[in-house]
Amino acid sequence: MKESEQLAVVVEELLRLGLESNFQLTQSNTIQSMKTLVGKYEPAADIVKEVFKLDNSCDGLRYDLTTPLALQFNKQDPRPAKRMEFGRVFRNGPVTAYRFKEFSQFDFDTTYSVKDKNSAMLDCLMLLNSVLQLSKTKFTVHVNSQEVLDTAIRDTSCGEAEGHLLLKTIDKLSKHTLQTVVKKNPEVDYHRIIEFIGVLEGISKPIAVELFAAAINSGSAVVQYNPLLVRGLNFYTDLFFEVYEGDNVSASIMSGGFYNLSKIKSENDTPCFGFSIGLNRFVKMIKPIPNAVHKIIIQYSGFEELSCLSDLKIKLTDKIKNLQQYSCVEQHQFNFEVKTFKEIRSVKGEYFIYSTSGNFKVSDKMILVDSNFFKKVINTSNTRMSC
């Protein structure tokens, strides 16, 4: 399967997951005013230099998909609201193994009222669990809180400028040694950064981190509290996180947290929780399955007319091909057996079970013997789910 085809499959799956969680799909313009594009960053941040500015214009190409969200809700209070958006974003920085000039991104965001803060986070994290399960990769999730960073700045008596410099330095430590960072940035005081790191590591873990860790239960991710996790943005208000492939923390696959639209470009004080997926990296973690063999039992009572069997088989094969767990399969093989209920009870192994109520006929109302997402089953039981 080509990468473009794989990208389309992944986007389709993400859209399905979002719609199931009541997220609404939105679209924004690729070209935005430069004043809008740099709204959520510190004026001196290196990231501002990476915004693509169009020649002889006050406009540029969007750096991410969060700023357009702020514009969308600029004149209204949208709480509660759930939105998702995907599209191309652009960076004007140096190209490295982990940084691209242009790439695809998929965002999920929800606005909330203060009393619903935790439920908004948990709602998004349930969706994040489902997203992580699309890949067989083992993920590591690092989580921290703006509260921890603010406490460290206060306890070390840093001014705003020095605090920004120290956090900017720590942000680079996931890719470089402290000696390398200090050498390239002579304005950084080595002893001061060591003191600051010590204060960060001594701060108690926030309660929100425990709640976050308990909510990530996909089985494919390990959550680690990392007081040295710093993101190069100025708009996070509480807990924030990054998702990595295994132990490779040099580049995140996903990131997100609590933020407020008023810190970007909105006249409304609108708190949000959301996360963003770097599709180009994530797609590579979803490996195509070369082939899959599906064993399907069609249950009948022994009295029904089976003349429509061929049409039913076509309908079932199409249904199974469209199931989530088979979205990346390149070749399918289907083995059918027709059995009575009594015969099915003695079947061993994994099968799809198809049954009908009343007369045997082609019907959209299929019954699969399982209670979770049309998965294959070991044997029959009383747990049946209509689809």
Backbone torsions as a table, in degrees:
resi	resn	phi	psi	omega
1	MET	NA	129.6	-179.8
2	LYS	-68.6	156.7	-178.0
3	GLU	-62.0	-37.2	179.5
4	SER	-64.8	-38.2	178.0
5	GLU	-68.2	-40.1	179.1
6	GLN	-64.4	-39.5	177.7
7	LEU	-60.9	-42.2	179.5
8	ALA	-63.3	-40.0	179.0
9	VAL	-63.2	-45.2	-178.1
10	VAL	-65.6	-43.4	178.5
11	VAL	-60.9	-41.6	178.9
12	GLU	-61.9	-40.2	178.7
13	GLU	-66.9	-40.9	179.3
14	LEU	-65.5	-39.5	177.0
15	LEU	-63.1	-41.8	179.1
16	ARG	-62.2	-45.6	179.5
17	LEU	-62.2	-41.5	179.8
18	GLY	-64.3	-44.7	-179.9
19	LEU	-63.9	-38.0	177.8
20	GLU	-63.8	-26.8	179.0
21	SER	-98.6	13.5	174.8
22	ASN	69.4	29.9	172.1
23	PHE	-85.7	138.6	179.1
24	GLN	-97.5	135.6	179.8
25	LEU	-79.3	129.3	176.9
26	THR	-123.2	164.4	177.6
27	GLN	-135.2	147.2	179.7
28	SER	-134.6	164.2	-179.9
29	ASN	-75.6	141.0	177.1
30	THR	-68.6	-35.9	-178.8
31	ILE	-95.0	127.5	178.5
32	GLN	-132.6	163.0	176.1
33	SER	-69.3	146.6	-179.8
34	MET	-61.4	-36.3	179.4
35	LYS	-60.8	-37.7	178.4
36	THR	-73.3	-42.8	-173.3
37	LEU	-63.2	-35.0	-176.3
38	VAL	-96.4	11.7	-173.3
39	GLY	-62.6	-32.6	-173.2
40	LYS	-96.7	9.3	-178.0
41	TYR	-112.3	154.8	171.9
42	GLU	-60.4	138.1	-178.8
43	PRO	-55.2	-31.2	-177.1
44	ALA	-95.2	2.6	-175.4
45	ALA	-65.4	142.1	178.0
46	ASP	-59.9	-28.7	-175.4
47	ILE	-62.4	-29.4	179.9
48	VAL	-62.4	-33.8	-179.2
49	LYS	-69.0	-16.2	-175.5
50	GLU	-95.3	1.7	176.3
51	VAL	-75.5	129.5	-179.3
52	PHE	-72.7	111.8	176.2
53	LYS	-96.3	131.9	178.5
54	LEU	-75.3	140.8	-178.0
55	ASP	-59.0	138.7	176.0
56	ASN	53.5	39.5	-177.2
57	SER	-149.4	158.3	173.3
58	CYS	-93.4	10.4	-177.1
59	ASP	-107.7	165.1	176.4
60	GLY	-150.2	177.1	177.7
61	LEU	-90.7	141.0	-174.8
62	ARG	-59.7	138.1	-179.0
63	TYR	-86.4	-31.0	178.1
64	ASP	-155.1	-167.5	-176.6
65	LEU	-111.3	4.5	-178.2
66	THR	-83.2	-40.1	179.4
67	THR	-60.2	-43.6	174.7
68	PRO	-58.1	-31.8	177.4
69	LEU	-64.0	-42.2	178.8
70	ALA	-62.0	-39.4	178.4
71	LEU	-65.4	-38.9	-178.8
72	GLN	-61.7	-37.0	-177.3
73	PHE	-103.3	21.1	-172.6
74	ASN	-64.8	-39.4	-173.1
75	LYS	-106.2	13.1	-178.1
76	GLN	-144.9	161.0	174.8
77	ASP	-104.2	102.9	-169.3
78	PRO	-89.8	12.9	-173.6
79	ARG	-77.4	137.0	-12.4
80	PRO	-84.4	152.1	178.2
81	ALA	-151.4	146.1	176.6
82	LYS	-124.5	130.8	178.3
83	ARG	-135.2	152.3	171.6
84	MET	-135.7	148.6	180.0
85	GLU	-153.1	145.3	173.9
86	PHE	-135.8	154.4	179.8
87	GLY	167.7	-178.4	-179.5
88	ARG	-85.0	140.1	173.6
89	VAL	-127.7	163.1	-167.8
90	PHE	-134.0	143.6	178.4
91	ARG	-132.3	139.0	-178.1
92	ASN	-104.9	17.7	-179.6
93	GLY	-87.7	-177.8	179.1
94	PRO	-66.8	141.5	178.7
95	VAL	-82.7	127.7	176.5
96	THR	-132.4	-174.9	178.4
97	ALA	-63.2	-21.1	-175.8
98	TYR	-119.9	4.5	-178.7
99	ARG	-132.4	131.4	-176.9
100	PHE	-119.5	158.0	174.1
101	LYS	-73.8	-33.2	-175.8
102	GLU	-147.2	134.2	178.8
103	PHE	-157.4	170.6	-177.9
104	SER	-99.8	143.1	-176.8
105	GLN	-135.7	148.6	177.1
106	PHE	-131.2	124.0	-176.8
107	ASP	-116.3	141.1	168.6
108	PHE	-122.4	128.8	-179.6
109	ASP	-141.4	145.4	174.8
110	THR	-133.8	135.5	173.0
111	THR	-92.8	157.9	-175.2
112	TYR	-155.4	161.9	170.1
113	SER	-87.0	156.7	-174.3
114	VAL	-55.3	-40.4	-177.9
115	LYS	-68.0	-18.6	-178.4
116	ASP	-104.2	19.8	-174.2
117	LYS	-58.1	-52.7	-177.0
118	ASN	-66.9	-39.1	-179.9
119	SER	-66.3	-33.4	177.1
120	ALA	-65.2	-42.4	178.1
121	MET	-64.0	-47.1	-178.2
122	LEU	-63.4	-35.1	177.6
123	ASP	-61.4	-45.5	178.9
124	CYS	-68.4	-36.3	-177.8
125	LEU	-71.7	-29.6	172.2
126	MET	-61.5	-40.9	177.0
127	LEU	-66.9	-41.6	178.3
128	LEU	-59.8	-40.5	176.3
129	ASN	-55.9	-45.5	-179.8
130	SER	-64.7	-37.6	178.8
131	VAL	-65.1	-44.2	-179.8
132	LEU	-61.7	-32.7	-178.3
133	GLN	-73.6	-9.0	175.8
134	LEU	-69.1	-20.6	-179.5
135	SER	-114.6	150.2	175.6
136	LYS	-85.2	-0.7	-178.1
137	THR	-68.0	146.3	171.1
138	LYS	-88.6	123.9	-176.6
139	PHE	-105.4	152.5	170.1
140	THR	-115.8	131.2	-179.6
141	VAL	-114.4	118.2	174.5
142	HIS	-97.7	134.7	-176.7
143	VAL	-133.8	142.3	178.4
144	ASN	-147.4	-178.3	-178.7
145	SER	-138.0	142.8	175.4
146	GLN	-59.8	-28.4	177.1
147	GLU	-59.0	-40.2	179.4
148	VAL	-65.2	-45.4	-179.4
149	LEU	-64.5	-43.3	179.6
150	ASP	-63.8	-38.3	178.7
151	THR	-64.2	-42.5	179.6
152	ALA	-63.7	-41.3	178.3
153	ILE	-63.2	-41.8	179.8
154	ARG	-68.0	-43.0	-175.8
155	ASP	-71.5	-21.9	178.5
156	THR	-100.5	7.2	177.7
157	SER	55.8	40.1	177.8
158	CYS	-80.0	142.5	168.2
159	GLY	-80.2	175.5	-177.8
160	GLU	-61.8	-43.1	-177.5
161	ALA	-67.4	-45.3	-179.4
162	GLU	-68.0	-40.2	178.8
163	GLY	-60.2	-42.4	177.8
164	HIS	-61.8	-41.0	-179.4
165	LEU	-65.9	-42.6	-179.6
166	LEU	-65.3	-43.4	179.5
167	LEU	-66.4	-38.7	177.4
168	LYS	-61.4	-38.7	178.6
169	THR	-67.0	-46.2	-179.7
170	ILE	-62.4	-34.4	179.7
171	ASP	-60.0	-25.5	-177.7
172	LYS	-89.3	-7.9	-173.7
173	LEU	-73.5	-15.1	176.9
174	SER	-73.4	-17.8	-177.8
175	LYS	-114.1	-21.0	-175.7
176	HIS	-137.6	158.2	174.9
177	THR	-74.3	160.1	179.7
178	LEU	-61.4	-39.4	180.0
179	GLN	-60.8	-41.3	-180.0
180	THR	-66.1	-42.6	-179.0
181	VAL	-64.1	-44.8	-179.0
182	VAL	-65.6	-37.9	-179.9
183	LYS	-63.8	-39.0	-179.3
184	LYS	-81.1	-16.1	-179.1
185	ASN	-128.8	80.1	-174.8
186	PRO	-62.0	-17.0	179.4
187	GLU	-73.4	-11.2	-179.4
188	VAL	-84.7	128.0	177.2
189	ASP	-85.1	116.8	-175.4
190	TYR	-57.5	-47.5	-177.1
191	HIS	-68.0	-33.6	179.4
192	ARG	-68.0	-39.5	-180.0
193	ILE	-69.9	-35.4	175.9
194	ILE	-63.0	-42.4	177.5
195	GLU	-62.2	-43.2	-176.9
196	PHE	-65.4	-42.0	178.3
197	ILE	-62.2	-41.4	178.4
198	GLY	-60.8	-40.1	178.2
199	VAL	-66.1	-44.1	178.9
200	LEU	-57.7	-46.2	-176.6
201	GLU	-70.2	-17.2	-179.8
202	GLY	-92.2	-4.9	-179.1
203	ILE	-81.1	135.7	-178.5
204	SER	-63.1	147.7	178.7
205	LYS	-65.8	127.5	178.9
206	PRO	-64.7	150.7	179.4
207	ILE	-60.4	-35.4	-178.7
208	ALA	-60.0	-30.8	179.1
209	VAL	-66.7	-40.5	177.7
210	GLU	-62.8	-42.7	178.6
211	LEU	-62.7	-42.3	178.5
212	PHE	-60.4	-48.7	-177.1
213	ALA	-61.8	-38.2	179.9
214	ALA	-67.5	-28.2	-177.1
215	ALA	-81.0	-24.1	179.0
216	ILE	-85.0	92.9	-173.9
217	ASN	-124.4	28.5	-176.2
218	SER	-71.0	-17.7	-176.5
219	GLY	83.6	-13.0	-179.6
220	SER	-106.6	9.0	-177.4
221	ALA	-139.0	141.9	174.5
222	VAL	-112.0	125.4	-178.3
223	VAL	-95.5	131.2	178.4
224	GLN	-128.9	128.8	172.6
225	TYR	-74.5	125.2	-177.3
226	ASN	-129.9	96.5	-178.9
227	PRO	-64.9	-12.6	179.0
228	LEU	-94.6	3.2	176.8
229	LEU	-72.8	120.9	179.4
230	VAL	-133.1	133.3	176.4
231	ARG	-107.9	147.7	-173.1
232	GLY	-80.6	29.8	-178.6
233	LEU	-118.7	158.2	-175.6
234	ASN	-108.6	16.0	-171.4
235	PHE	-117.7	-0.4	176.0
236	TYR	-73.2	140.7	-174.9
237	THR	-114.9	-16.3	-176.8
238	ASP	-152.9	-129.1	-178.7
239	LEU	-65.3	141.8	173.4
240	PHE	-145.1	162.1	-172.8
241	PHE	-152.2	163.6	172.1
242	GLU	-136.6	144.8	-179.8
243	VAL	-112.6	131.4	-177.6
244	TYR	-122.0	159.2	174.3
245	GLU	-81.7	111.7	-179.0
246	GLY	56.6	-130.3	-179.5
247	ASP	-96.5	6.4	-179.0
248	ASN	-82.5	97.3	-176.9
249	VAL	-97.5	14.1	-179.7
250	SER	-76.1	-20.5	179.4
251	ALA	-151.5	131.1	-178.9
252	SER	-84.5	150.6	176.4
253	ILE	-94.2	-36.1	178.6
254	MET	-142.1	158.2	176.7
255	SER	-157.1	159.5	179.3
256	GLY	176.0	-168.1	179.6
257	GLY	151.2	-166.8	177.2
258	PHE	-82.9	138.5	174.9
259	TYR	-153.2	176.4	-179.6
260	ASN	-132.3	131.7	-178.0
261	LEU	-63.0	-24.2	179.5
262	SER	-66.3	-19.7	178.3
263	LYS	-84.4	-4.3	-179.7
264	ILE	-107.1	-91.0	-179.9
265	LYS	-149.1	65.1	179.8
266	SER	-143.4	142.4	177.9
267	GLU	-82.1	-9.3	-178.4
268	ASN	-98.9	142.4	172.8
269	ASP	-82.9	90.1	-172.2
270	THR	-120.6	104.0	177.8
271	PRO	-73.6	145.7	-177.4
272	CYS	-140.1	159.6	166.4
273	PHE	-134.9	137.2	-179.6
274	GLY	-167.2	175.8	175.9
275	PHE	-148.5	157.2	-176.1
276	SER	-123.4	142.3	-179.3
277	ILE	-115.5	127.2	171.7
278	GLY	-81.0	99.9	-169.8
279	LEU	-64.3	-37.1	-176.1
280	ASN	-61.2	-38.1	178.1
281	ARG	-78.0	-41.6	-176.0
282	PHE	-64.6	-39.4	-179.4
283	VAL	-58.8	-38.2	-178.1
284	LYS	-67.7	-16.3	179.8
285	MET	-89.3	-7.5	178.8
286	ILE	-102.8	95.5	-173.5
287	LYS	-80.1	133.9	176.4
288	PRO	-63.0	142.3	174.7
289	ILE	-91.7	121.5	-174.3
290	PRO	-60.6	-41.5	179.0
291	ASN	-156.6	158.5	178.2
292	ALA	-143.2	136.9	178.3
293	VAL	-106.3	125.5	-178.6
294	HIS	-113.7	122.8	176.3
295	LYS	-101.2	123.9	-172.1
296	ILE	-126.1	127.4	174.8
297	ILE	-104.6	128.3	173.7
298	ILE	-101.4	116.8	-177.5
299	GLN	-87.8	136.3	174.9
300	TYR	-146.3	161.7	-173.4
301	SER	-86.9	-11.9	-179.7
302	GLY	103.6	-6.2	-176.9
303	PHE	-115.1	-14.8	-173.7
304	GLU	-76.6	155.0	175.5
305	GLU	-78.8	126.8	-176.2
306	LEU	-101.7	22.4	-177.7
307	SER	-66.1	-22.9	-178.2
308	CYS	-92.5	14.2	-173.8
309	LEU	-60.4	-41.2	-177.5
310	SER	-64.3	-41.1	177.6
311	ASP	-65.0	-38.3	-180.0
312	LEU	-64.7	-40.6	179.7
313	LYS	-61.5	-41.8	178.0
314	ILE	-61.6	-43.0	-179.0
315	LYS	-64.0	-41.4	-179.6
316	LEU	-68.3	-42.1	179.9
317	THR	-62.5	-41.0	177.8
318	ASP	-64.0	-40.4	-179.5
319	LYS	-62.7	-45.7	-177.0
320	ILE	-69.1	-39.3	178.3
321	LYS	-58.8	-29.3	-177.2
322	ASN	-88.8	-0.9	177.8
323	LEU	-69.4	148.7	-174.3
324	GLN	-54.1	-46.5	-172.9
325	GLN	-70.3	-7.9	179.0
326	TYR	-114.9	16.1	-175.9
327	SER	-67.6	-21.4	-177.4
328	CYS	-107.3	12.6	179.3
329	VAL	-78.5	134.0	-179.1
330	GLU	-89.4	-38.1	-179.5
331	GLN	-131.4	134.9	179.2
332	HIS	-114.1	144.4	171.7
333	GLN	-129.6	132.6	-176.6
334	PHE	-119.2	125.2	176.4
335	ASN	-114.9	117.2	-176.4
336	PHE	-103.0	144.2	170.0
337	GLU	-136.0	140.7	177.1
338	VAL	-109.4	121.6	-174.8
339	LYS	-139.5	157.0	171.0
340	THR	-81.1	165.9	179.2
341	PHE	-59.3	-39.7	179.7
342	LYS	-61.8	-40.8	179.0
343	GLU	-67.9	-35.9	-178.2
344	ILE	-64.0	-34.3	-175.5
345	ARG	-61.2	-22.2	-179.1
346	SER	-99.3	3.7	-177.5
347	VAL	-71.9	137.8	175.1
348	LYS	-113.9	147.7	178.3
349	GLY	106.3	-174.5	-176.3
350	GLU	-99.0	125.6	-178.5
351	TYR	-142.3	153.4	160.6
352	PHE	-86.5	138.2	177.6
353	ILE	-113.3	126.0	176.1
354	TYR	-114.4	132.7	178.6
355	SER	-142.6	162.7	175.4
356	THR	-131.7	159.0	174.3
357	SER	-101.6	140.9	-178.1
358	GLY	75.1	-143.4	-178.7
359	ASN	-65.4	146.3	179.3
360	PHE	-77.5	117.0	179.8
361	LYS	-157.2	165.5	176.1
362	VAL	-66.7	124.8	-175.3
363	SER	-144.1	147.4	175.0
364	ASP	-74.7	-14.5	-179.6
365	LYS	-90.5	92.0	179.3
366	MET	-94.7	152.7	174.4
367	ILE	-121.6	122.5	175.9
368	LEU	-112.8	132.1	-176.0
369	VAL	-79.0	86.1	176.6
370	ASP	-175.1	165.6	-179.0
371	SER	-116.1	6.2	-172.9
372	ASN	-141.6	103.1	165.5
373	PHE	59.5	38.2	174.4
374	PHE	59.4	27.9	-177.4
375	LYS	-73.4	158.9	175.1
376	LYS	-64.9	155.8	-174.8
377	VAL	-126.9	160.6	179.9
378	ILE	-83.0	-45.8	177.4
379	ASN	-154.5	178.3	-177.4
380	THR	-81.3	156.0	177.7
381	SER	-155.9	-174.3	177.1
382	ASN	-83.8	-4.1	-180.0
383	THR	-85.7	104.6	-177.0
384	ARG	-126.3	144.3	-177.9
385	MET	-128.6	128.3	176.1
386	SER	-79.7	147.9	177.6
387	CYS	-138.3	NA	NA
